[in-house]
Amino acid sequence: MNLEESLLFWIIIIPIIGGILSLVPRRKISFSIALATNLVLTFFSAYLWYNFLIYKKPIIINIEIPPFTPIKSSYYLYGDALSLSLTLLTTIIMIFVTLSSVFEIKSLVNVYNSLTLITETGILGTFLARDFIFFFIFWETVLIPMFFLIELWGGPRRSYAAIKFLIFTHIGSVIMLLGIFVGYAYVTHSFSFDSYYSLIPYSSQFIQSLFFITFYIAFAIKMPIPPFHTWLPDAHVEAPSPISVVLAGLLLKMGGYGMLRITYPMDVNFANSIFPLISLLAAISAAYISYVAMVQRDLKRMIAYSSITQMSLTLLAISTSFYILSSNAALSKLLYSASVFIMISHAFIVGSLFLLAGIILERTGTRDIPSLQGLNKLMPKFAISLTLSSLGEMGLPSTSGFIAELLVFSGIIPYLLKSPLFLALSILVILAVAITTGYFLQMMKRILFGKYNGNRKIEDASIYEIMNPILLMIISIILGLMPFLILNGFV
């Protein structure tokens, strides 16, 4: 193996080692191990991304493992623009998850750190695996630790939220497994992604439709796309804030990655045949969920619904990208890049918002938006952070949120007057963005201004607590000013 291949190999192994070592019973040592593990992983993934930007050469590892050889499966890792960018996102986000957990997690710290690192292993493996057996193993690896992270450290209704999360996501996994084995048994006779890419498009119409539907449902549940979205708000409300960052910043991206890597490229013909249905579903979902978010009282639930809106826009960009590929390759590539940029931008902005929601609950004892007023004077550092994060979610110029929305509009508007469908899509996207701006402005007005009526004495967030959401937004601003740091990998 050369250096890049070795680093790609160890990116999967290191969090497993860190997860075992972090079981040490001492709190400070456990957090130090978790933080050191993620710093090393970020250094490795940043180097791999930098190397890819220079050479634009995918990194490939394909190791034959004797028990899997007879079924034509191997430990096949693949690092390209899509997988390496999301790998870097994962390692960066997990640094902030670890740092913010220091303030929020008080019990069973060693178990908590171990579970987060095991979760990270599953996420990284999902982004890098190019063989369906190992892809499914990594995909399923995420479910159990996330269940316990919600169950053991969540809110009053944590058991309900954790079980609902597990049921929804596991049902999606079973449906995906059906698609994998149908493709293997009737078409490919190999679990390598490459064989599915080359053979599924030439299979029967029934196989193509079954393959697309099974994978679409599995990944739509994970993103989540309505009507498969109901597990997410409950999971977010009950999960501790750092785990909400993992849920929104990383687990949802596993669904988006699946759409980009598997569902559409492996079955683009059938996908394009139902493009009007999928695109309208995504656009209507974005607008509808924005309205649902607008009427929420719980700050965390409102942020959770805003995540669904962003992932609906991601699905719209993905479906449109593959639909126009044959007629306009340049715009197709733009929308493909837009879908990835939306996911990366959303991870940093929503991560900051969820951490701030955790701070406000600790300081005031509530996340009920109408009950919170006048915090700009009582918590000025918090107020500045909330304003900055909210403006990022609204797509303020100079933030990554603005670039994400700009890329989506740039890909759709050229078709605005050519098709009633694209006219409807444009109107729905504009409506979703407008409603999102409106309810975030209303939230800021309610929470930050007016007179505080509570009896509880409130202290502002400490500099260490506010550091994490601020740094996440600084990264968002850097990407807003220099989007080429991501986009150059896709051109």
Secondary structure, DSSP 8 states (H G I E B T S, - for coil): --HHHHHHHHHHHHHHHHHHHTTSS-HHHHHHHHHHHHHHHHHHHHHHHHHHHHH---EEEEE--GGGGGGT--EEEEE-HHHHHHHHHHHHHHHHHHHHHHHH--SSHHHHHHHHHHHHHHHHHHHHB-BHHHHHHHHHHTHHHHHHHHHHH--TTHHHHHHHHHHHHHHHHHHHHHHHHHHIIIIISS-BHHHHHHHGGGS-HHHHHHHHHHHHHHHHHHTT-TTS-THHHHHHHHS-HHHHHHIIIIIHHHHHHHIIIIIHHHSHHHHHHTHHHHHHHHHHHHHHHHHHHHT--BHHHHHHHHHHHHHHHHHHHHHHHHHSTTT-HHHHHHHHHHHHHHHHHHHHHHHHHHHHHHHHHHHHS--BGGG---HHHH-HHHHHHHHHHHHHHHT-TTSHHHHHHHHHHHHHGGGTTT-HHHHHHHHHHHHHHHHHHHHHHHHHHHHHSS----SS------HHHHHHHHHHHHHHHHHHH-THHHHGGG-
